[in-house]
Amino acid sequence: MSDAKEKMDWARLVSDKRFGLEDYHDPRRGTRTDFQRDFDRLVFSSPFRRLQNKTQVFPLPGSVFVHNRLTHSLEVASVGRSMANEIVSLIQDRHHDTPAGKALDSIGDIVAAACLAHDMGNPPFGHSGEKAIATFFSEGAGAGLREQLTPSQWADLVHFEGNANALRVLTHQFHGRRTGGFAMTYSMLASIVKYPYSSGLSGGKDKFGFFTSERDTYRRIAGELGIPALNATDGEMRFARHPLVYIVEAADDICYEVMDLEDAHKLKIVSSDELIALFLSFLPDGRRERSSEIMSRFADPNEKIAYLRSGVVGELVTACARVFADNEDEILAGKFNGRLLDGVSPRLREAYERCNTLSWNKIYRAKEVVDVELAGNRIITFLLEKLVHAVCNPELNYSRLLLSQVPEQYDVNSPDLFTKLQGVIDHVSAMTDVYALDLFRKLNGMSLPAV
């Protein structure tokens, strides 16, 4: 057991060693660093491309374009890189002429790649998809399997978490794939784990960082980077966060809060006057007056909102960077509590909370959003019912037919029950909204494949 008395070291925290390819590590530099290769590898990957057809909050585009998981992830990467680079400018002099100083040069690229990857484990239909998977086991047909699983395995299922699934997507060796999964750098992988503990330590909340199957994976990552274990309970380990997690988290929080409101404005759920007043409240008095004067030159309400949104994001990025710099020692000691956004000025914090209140009142309860949640819950629950029944009864004719359509990379034929269930969840969580809906219709006999 440790109370993280030893501070983490930037020189060790920034490692370009690749998970699964440790024996092939080549420190030579080319035109791209290994962290830039992480970014490029993600951009060209199938799981990242599939994010373009996964719901962020609102239904996927009709006549009005709103964010999907892919556009959200790209924006988070942009904000995260800017914040990381600003942090470097604030703290680099403290590490002048030390190995840590050189390591800091890479954190913008690490954060950008981590931001791209942070939602890659999310199932279709937004956060309601996560809840549908969890409740299938806690409340639905999957509840009867509890006695056949260990407590930690059961906790993984009833608290299914997209963040934990992202680590699995990136590191698990699916059938036919190479050792180490995507073979990403250790630092990038650690930077996506917002909750560095397993489901057994989640306290009944659907927030944790890795499944039972990836527990040793994260221990390995933490050991390599010098991330300390904070405590142990019944064999479960809780670790300090990698410092870059705070930047990824802040970039994500900024983007979803601000951009969800911009989408709501485009869909006429939030009025121009209401959102303009809210966005202006983020700005200091002098800048508020100047921004109002510039904005008055625009006739298009969407252009006004976009202009103000850029100013809001800039204010929050600068403020979060300052909070990180002011608390660097605590962060490196594993003792910093909360989010970077919690430490910004009262003006920014109160404006952000007003955004959050408006989002809950007008966005997350909006008919369009609830309709997606209802449909997504029904679709995912149905697919899980059919697939779980099939893996538990593989001798049945329908089971054989259905399982023959599951991609070979997913281990639905394993003799181990938990592994089979994970294979089902791997398959369902990788689906896009459109694919899941299409499969739902086909299995219900509502559509046939075109010839």
C-alpha positions as CSV (number, residue, x, y, z in Angstrom):
1,M,0.0,0.0,0.0
2,S,1.3,3.5,-0.9
3,D,0.2,7.0,-0.2
4,A,2.1,8.2,-3.3
5,K,4.8,10.0,-1.2
6,E,7.2,9.7,-4.2
7,K,6.3,12.2,-7.0
8,M,5.9,10.9,-10.5
9,D,8.6,11.9,-12.9
10,W,7.9,13.4,-16.3
11,A,10.9,11.7,-17.8
12,R,9.4,8.3,-16.9
13,L,5.8,9.3,-17.5
14,V,6.5,10.2,-21.1
15,S,7.5,6.9,-22.7
16,D,7.4,6.0,-26.4
17,K,7.6,2.3,-25.6
18,R,4.8,0.5,-27.4
19,F,2.5,-1.9,-25.5
20,G,3.0,-5.4,-26.9
21,L,6.1,-4.5,-28.9
22,E,8.5,-3.9,-26.0
23,D,11.1,-6.2,-27.5
24,Y,11.1,-4.2,-30.7
25,H,11.4,-0.8,-29.2
26,D,13.5,1.4,-31.4
27,P,14.5,4.8,-29.9
28,R,15.6,6.2,-33.3
29,R,13.7,9.2,-34.5
30,G,12.3,9.7,-37.9
31,T,10.2,12.5,-39.3
32,R,7.4,11.6,-36.9
33,T,7.7,10.8,-33.3
34,D,6.0,7.7,-31.9
35,F,3.3,9.8,-30.3
36,Q,2.5,11.4,-33.7
37,R,2.4,7.9,-35.1
38,D,-0.2,7.0,-32.4
39,F,-2.3,9.9,-33.6
40,D,-2.0,8.8,-37.3
41,R,-2.6,5.2,-36.5
42,L,-5.9,6.1,-34.7
43,V,-7.1,8.3,-37.6
44,F,-6.7,5.5,-40.1
45,S,-8.3,2.8,-37.8
46,S,-11.7,1.2,-38.3
47,P,-12.9,1.8,-34.8
48,F,-12.2,5.5,-35.1
49,R,-13.9,5.8,-38.5
50,R,-17.0,4.0,-37.0
51,L,-17.4,6.9,-34.6
52,Q,-18.8,9.0,-37.4
53,N,-22.0,6.9,-37.2
54,K,-22.3,6.8,-33.4
55,T,-24.6,9.3,-31.5
56,Q,-23.0,12.0,-29.4
57,V,-26.2,13.4,-27.9
58,F,-28.6,14.3,-30.7
59,P,-29.9,12.0,-33.4
60,L,-27.5,11.7,-36.3
61,P,-27.9,14.4,-38.9
62,G,-31.0,15.0,-40.9
63,S,-31.2,18.5,-42.5
64,V,-29.1,20.0,-39.6
65,F,-25.6,18.7,-38.9
66,V,-24.9,18.0,-35.3
67,H,-21.9,16.4,-33.6
68,N,-21.3,12.7,-33.7
69,R,-18.6,10.8,-31.8
70,L,-16.0,11.3,-34.5
71,T,-16.4,15.1,-34.8
72,H,-16.5,15.4,-31.0
73,S,-13.3,13.4,-30.7
74,L,-11.5,15.6,-33.3
75,E,-12.5,18.7,-31.5
76,V,-11.4,17.3,-28.1
77,A,-8.1,16.5,-29.7
78,S,-7.7,20.0,-30.9
79,V,-8.6,21.6,-27.6
80,G,-6.5,19.0,-25.7
81,R,-3.4,19.7,-27.7
82,S,-3.8,23.5,-27.2
83,M,-4.2,23.1,-23.5
84,A,-1.2,20.8,-23.2
85,N,1.0,23.1,-25.2
86,E,-0.1,26.0,-23.0
87,I,0.8,24.0,-19.9
88,V,4.2,23.3,-21.3
89,S,4.8,27.0,-21.8
90,L,3.9,27.6,-18.1
91,I,5.9,24.8,-16.5
92,Q,8.9,24.2,-18.8
93,D,11.2,26.7,-17.1
94,R,10.8,24.6,-13.9
95,H,12.4,21.7,-15.6
96,H,15.0,23.5,-17.6
97,D,18.1,21.4,-18.5
98,T,16.6,18.2,-17.0
99,P,15.3,15.0,-18.6
100,A,11.8,16.2,-17.7
101,G,12.2,19.3,-19.8
102,K,12.8,17.3,-22.9
103,A,9.9,14.9,-22.1
104,L,7.5,17.9,-21.9
105,D,8.0,18.6,-25.5
106,S,5.9,15.6,-26.4
107,I,2.8,16.0,-24.2
108,G,0.8,17.9,-26.8
109,D,1.0,15.0,-29.2
110,I,0.3,12.4,-26.5
111,V,-2.8,14.3,-25.3
112,A,-4.1,14.8,-28.9
113,A,-3.9,11.1,-29.5
114,A,-5.5,10.2,-26.2
115,C,-8.3,12.6,-27.0
116,L,-8.9,10.9,-30.3
117,A,-9.1,7.5,-28.6
118,H,-11.1,8.5,-25.5
119,D,-14.5,7.5,-26.9
120,M,-13.4,4.5,-29.0
121,G,-15.0,2.0,-26.5
122,N,-18.4,3.7,-26.5
123,P,-21.3,1.6,-27.8
124,P,-23.9,3.0,-30.2
125,F,-26.6,5.4,-29.1
126,G,-24.5,7.6,-26.8
127,H,-24.4,7.1,-23.1
128,S,-27.8,5.3,-23.2
129,G,-26.0,2.5,-25.0
130,E,-23.7,2.0,-22.0
131,K,-26.7,2.0,-19.6
132,A,-28.5,-0.5,-21.9
133,I,-25.6,-3.0,-21.7
134,A,-25.3,-2.6,-17.9
135,T,-29.0,-3.0,-17.2
136,F,-29.3,-6.0,-19.5
137,F,-27.3,-7.8,-16.8
138,S,-28.5,-6.0,-13.7
139,E,-32.2,-5.9,-14.6
140,G,-32.8,-7.9,-17.8
141,A,-32.4,-11.4,-19.2
142,G,-28.7,-11.5,-18.3
143,A,-29.4,-11.3,-14.6
144,G,-29.7,-15.1,-14.4
145,L,-26.0,-15.5,-15.2
146,R,-24.8,-14.0,-12.0
147,E,-24.1,-17.2,-10.1
148,Q,-21.9,-18.5,-12.9
149,L,-19.5,-15.5,-12.7
150,T,-17.0,-14.2,-10.2
151,P,-18.0,-11.0,-8.3
152,S,-15.4,-9.0,-10.2
153,Q,-16.7,-10.3,-13.6
154,W,-20.2,-9.5,-12.6
155,A,-19.3,-6.0,-11.5
156,D,-17.7,-5.5,-15.0
157,L,-21.0,-6.4,-16.6
158,V,-23.5,-4.5,-14.5
159,H,-21.4,-1.4,-14.5
160,F,-20.3,-1.5,-18.1
161,E,-18.1,1.5,-18.9
162,G,-17.1,3.0,-22.2
163,N,-13.8,4.3,-20.8
164,A,-12.8,0.8,-19.6
165,N,-13.9,-0.6,-23.0
166,A,-11.6,1.9,-24.8
167,L,-8.6,0.5,-23.0
168,R,-9.7,-3.0,-24.0
169,V,-10.3,-2.0,-27.7
170,L,-6.7,-0.6,-27.8
171,T,-4.8,-3.3,-26.0
172,H,-6.7,-6.6,-26.3
173,Q,-5.4,-9.2,-28.8
174,F,-8.6,-10.0,-30.6
175,H,-8.5,-13.1,-32.8
176,G,-6.2,-12.5,-35.8
177,R,-4.8,-9.3,-34.4
178,R,-1.2,-8.7,-33.2
179,T,0.0,-8.8,-29.7
180,G,-0.7,-5.6,-27.9
181,G,-3.8,-4.7,-29.9
182,F,-3.1,-1.3,-31.5
183,A,0.4,-1.4,-30.0
184,M,0.1,2.2,-28.8
185,T,2.6,3.9,-26.6
186,Y,2.4,3.4,-22.9
187,S,2.0,7.1,-22.2
188,M,-0.9,7.4,-24.6
189,L,-2.7,4.4,-23.1
190,A,-2.4,5.7,-19.5
191,S,-3.7,9.1,-20.6
192,I,-7.2,7.7,-21.4
193,V,-7.8,6.0,-18.1
194,K,-9.8,8.5,-16.2
195,Y,-10.7,6.1,-13.4
196,P,-7.5,4.1,-12.6
197,Y,-9.2,1.3,-10.7
198,S,-11.4,-1.7,-11.5
199,S,-15.1,-2.1,-11.2
200,G,-14.8,-3.6,-7.8
201,L,-13.7,-0.2,-6.4
202,S,-16.3,1.8,-8.3
203,G,-18.5,2.0,-5.2
204,G,-21.5,0.9,-7.2
205,K,-21.1,3.7,-9.8
206,D,-20.6,3.1,-13.5
207,K,-17.1,4.6,-13.4
208,F,-13.9,2.6,-13.6
209,G,-10.9,2.3,-15.8
210,F,-10.4,-1.3,-16.8
211,F,-12.2,-4.6,-16.9
212,T,-11.0,-7.7,-15.0
213,S,-9.5,-8.9,-18.3
214,E,-7.3,-5.8,-18.5
215,R,-6.3,-5.5,-14.9
216,D,-2.8,-6.9,-15.5
217,T,-2.6,-4.7,-18.6
218,Y,-3.0,-1.6,-16.6
219,R,-0.7,-2.7,-13.8
220,R,1.9,-3.2,-16.5
221,I,1.4,0.2,-17.9
222,A,1.4,1.8,-14.4
223,G,4.6,0.0,-13.5
224,E,6.4,1.0,-16.7
225,L,5.5,4.7,-16.2
226,G,6.0,4.9,-12.4
227,I,2.3,5.5,-11.6
228,P,1.9,4.6,-7.9
229,A,-0.7,2.4,-6.5
230,L,-2.6,4.3,-3.8
231,N,-4.3,1.5,-1.9
232,A,-5.5,-2.1,-2.2
233,T,-8.9,-3.6,-1.2
234,D,-9.6,-7.3,-1.5
235,G,-6.9,-7.7,-4.1
236,E,-8.1,-4.7,-6.2
237,M,-5.7,-1.9,-6.9
238,R,-6.4,1.9,-7.1
239,F,-3.7,3.9,-8.9
240,A,-2.9,7.6,-9.1
241,R,-3.9,9.2,-12.4
242,H,-1.4,9.8,-15.1
243,P,-1.1,13.6,-15.1
244,L,-2.1,13.9,-18.7
245,V,-5.5,12.4,-17.9
246,Y,-6.5,15.7,-16.3
247,I,-5.9,17.5,-19.6
248,V,-7.9,14.9,-21.6
249,E,-10.7,15.1,-19.1
250,A,-10.8,18.9,-19.2
251,A,-10.8,19.0,-23.0
252,D,-13.6,16.5,-23.2
253,D,-15.7,18.3,-20.6
254,I,-15.2,21.7,-22.3
255,C,-16.2,20.3,-25.7
256,Y,-19.2,18.4,-24.8
257,E,-20.6,21.1,-22.6
258,V,-20.1,24.0,-25.1
259,M,-20.7,22.1,-28.3
260,D,-23.8,20.4,-27.1
261,L,-25.3,23.8,-26.5
262,E,-24.2,25.0,-30.0
263,D,-26.0,21.9,-31.5
264,A,-29.1,22.7,-29.4
265,H,-29.1,26.2,-30.8
266,K,-28.9,24.9,-34.3
267,L,-31.9,22.6,-33.6
268,K,-33.8,25.6,-32.0
269,I,-33.9,23.9,-28.6
270,V,-32.0,26.9,-27.1
271,S,-32.7,30.5,-28.3
272,S,-30.0,32.8,-29.6
273,D,-30.5,35.4,-26.9
274,E,-30.3,32.8,-24.1
275,L,-27.1,31.2,-25.4
276,I,-25.4,34.6,-26.3
277,A,-26.0,35.8,-22.8
278,L,-24.7,32.6,-21.3
279,F,-21.5,32.5,-23.5
280,L,-20.8,36.2,-22.8
281,S,-20.9,35.5,-19.1
282,F,-17.6,33.5,-19.5
283,L,-15.8,36.6,-20.7
284,P,-14.2,39.3,-18.5
285,D,-15.9,42.7,-18.7
286,G,-13.5,44.4,-21.1
287,R,-13.5,41.4,-23.5
288,R,-17.3,41.0,-23.1
289,E,-17.9,44.5,-24.4
290,R,-15.4,44.0,-27.3
291,S,-16.9,40.7,-28.3
292,S,-20.5,42.1,-28.2
293,E,-19.3,44.9,-30.6
294,I,-17.7,42.4,-33.0
295,M,-20.6,40.1,-32.8
296,S,-23.0,42.9,-33.8
297,R,-21.4,42.9,-37.2
298,F,-22.8,39.4,-37.9
299,A,-26.3,38.9,-39.2
300,D,-26.3,35.1,-39.0
301,P,-27.2,33.9,-35.5
302,N,-25.1,30.7,-36.0
303,E,-22.1,32.8,-36.8
304,K,-22.6,34.8,-33.6
305,I,-22.7,31.7,-31.5
306,A,-19.7,30.2,-33.3
307,Y,-17.7,33.4,-32.7
308,L,-18.6,33.4,-29.0
309,R,-18.0,29.7,-28.6
310,S,-14.4,30.1,-29.7
311,G,-13.9,32.7,-27.1
312,V,-15.4,30.6,-24.4
313,V,-13.2,27.6,-25.3
314,G,-10.1,29.8,-25.3
315,E,-11.0,31.2,-21.8
316,L,-11.5,27.7,-20.4
317,V,-8.3,26.3,-22.0
318,T,-6.2,29.1,-20.6
319,A,-7.8,28.8,-17.1
320,C,-7.4,25.0,-17.0
321,A,-3.8,25.3,-18.1
322,R,-3.1,27.7,-15.2
323,V,-4.8,25.3,-12.7
324,F,-2.6,22.5,-13.9
325,A,0.6,24.6,-13.7
326,D,-0.4,25.9,-10.2
327,N,-1.0,22.3,-8.9
328,E,1.8,20.5,-10.8
329,D,3.4,19.2,-7.6
330,E,0.1,17.8,-6.2
331,I,-0.7,16.2,-9.6
332,L,2.7,14.5,-9.8
333,A,2.3,13.3,-6.2
334,G,-1.1,11.7,-7.0
335,K,-2.8,14.0,-4.5
336,F,-4.8,16.4,-6.7
337,N,-8.5,15.8,-6.3
338,G,-11.3,16.7,-8.7
339,R,-11.0,18.2,-12.2
340,L,-9.1,21.1,-13.6
341,L,-12.4,22.8,-14.2
342,D,-13.1,22.8,-10.5
343,G,-10.2,25.1,-9.9
344,V,-10.9,27.8,-12.4
345,S,-12.1,31.3,-11.4
346,P,-15.6,31.8,-9.8
347,R,-16.7,33.6,-12.9
348,L,-15.8,30.7,-15.2
349,R,-17.0,28.0,-12.8
350,E,-20.4,29.7,-12.3
351,A,-20.8,30.2,-16.1
352,Y,-19.9,26.5,-16.7
353,E,-22.4,25.4,-14.1
354,R,-25.1,27.5,-15.8
355,C,-24.2,25.7,-19.0
356,N,-24.6,22.4,-17.2
357,T,-28.0,23.3,-15.7
358,L,-29.2,24.5,-19.1
359,S,-28.0,21.3,-20.7
360,W,-29.8,19.1,-18.2
361,N,-33.0,21.1,-18.4
362,K,-33.3,21.6,-22.2
363,I,-31.0,19.1,-23.9
364,Y,-30.7,15.8,-22.1
365,R,-34.4,15.8,-21.5
366,A,-35.4,17.0,-24.9
367,K,-37.8,14.7,-26.8
368,E,-35.3,14.1,-29.6
369,V,-32.6,12.9,-27.2
370,V,-35.0,10.7,-25.1
371,D,-36.3,9.2,-28.3
372,V,-32.8,8.0,-29.2
373,E,-32.3,6.7,-25.7
374,L,-35.6,4.7,-25.8
375,A,-34.9,3.3,-29.3
376,G,-31.2,2.6,-28.5
377,N,-32.1,0.8,-25.3
378,R,-34.6,-1.5,-27.1
379,I,-32.2,-2.3,-30.0
380,I,-29.2,-3.0,-27.8
381,T,-31.3,-5.1,-25.3
382,F,-32.7,-7.1,-28.1
383,L,-29.3,-7.8,-29.7
384,L,-27.8,-8.8,-26.4
385,E,-30.8,-11.1,-25.6
386,K,-30.3,-13.0,-28.9
387,L,-26.5,-13.1,-28.9
388,V,-26.2,-14.1,-25.2
389,H,-28.8,-16.8,-25.6
390,A,-26.8,-18.0,-28.6
391,V,-23.4,-18.2,-26.9
392,C,-25.1,-20.0,-23.9
393,N,-26.9,-22.5,-26.2
394,P,-24.5,-22.9,-29.1
395,E,-25.9,-26.3,-30.0
396,L,-29.3,-24.8,-31.2
397,N,-29.7,-24.3,-34.9
398,Y,-30.6,-20.6,-34.6
399,S,-27.6,-20.1,-32.4
400,R,-25.3,-21.6,-35.0
401,L,-26.8,-19.4,-37.7
402,L,-26.5,-16.2,-35.6
403,L,-23.0,-16.9,-34.3
404,S,-21.7,-17.6,-37.8
405,Q,-22.4,-13.9,-38.6
406,V,-20.3,-12.6,-35.7
407,P,-16.9,-11.3,-36.9
408,E,-14.2,-13.9,-36.2
409,Q,-12.1,-11.5,-34.1
410,Y,-14.7,-11.8,-31.2
411,D,-14.3,-14.8,-29.0
412,V,-17.9,-16.0,-28.8
413,N,-17.0,-19.7,-29.0
414,S,-14.7,-19.7,-26.0
415,P,-15.4,-22.5,-23.4
416,D,-15.2,-19.8,-20.7
417,L,-18.6,-18.0,-20.1
418,F,-17.2,-14.6,-19.2
419,T,-15.0,-14.6,-22.2
420,K,-18.0,-15.4,-24.4
421,L,-20.0,-12.7,-22.9
422,Q,-17.2,-10.2,-23.4
423,G,-17.1,-11.4,-27.0
424,V,-20.8,-10.5,-27.4
425,I,-20.2,-7.1,-25.8
426,D,-17.2,-6.5,-27.9
427,H,-19.3,-7.1,-31.0
428,V,-22.3,-5.0,-29.9
429,S,-20.3,-2.1,-28.6
430,A,-18.3,-1.8,-31.8
431,M,-21.5,-1.4,-33.9
432,T,-22.5,1.9,-35.3
433,D,-26.1,3.2,-34.7
434,V,-27.0,2.3,-38.3
435,Y,-25.5,-1.2,-38.2
436,A,-27.2,-2.0,-34.9
437,L,-30.6,-0.8,-36.2
438,D,-30.2,-2.8,-39.4
439,L,-29.3,-6.0,-37.6
440,F,-32.3,-5.4,-35.2
441,R,-34.6,-5.2,-38.2
442,K,-33.1,-8.3,-39.9
443,L,-33.4,-10.4,-36.8
444,N,-37.0,-9.3,-36.3
445,G,-37.7,-10.2,-39.9
446,M,-38.5,-6.6,-40.7
447,S,-36.0,-6.4,-43.6
448,L,-34.0,-8.7,-45.8
449,P,-30.6,-8.2,-47.4
450,A,-30.6,-6.8,-50.9
451,V,-29.5,-9.2,-53.6
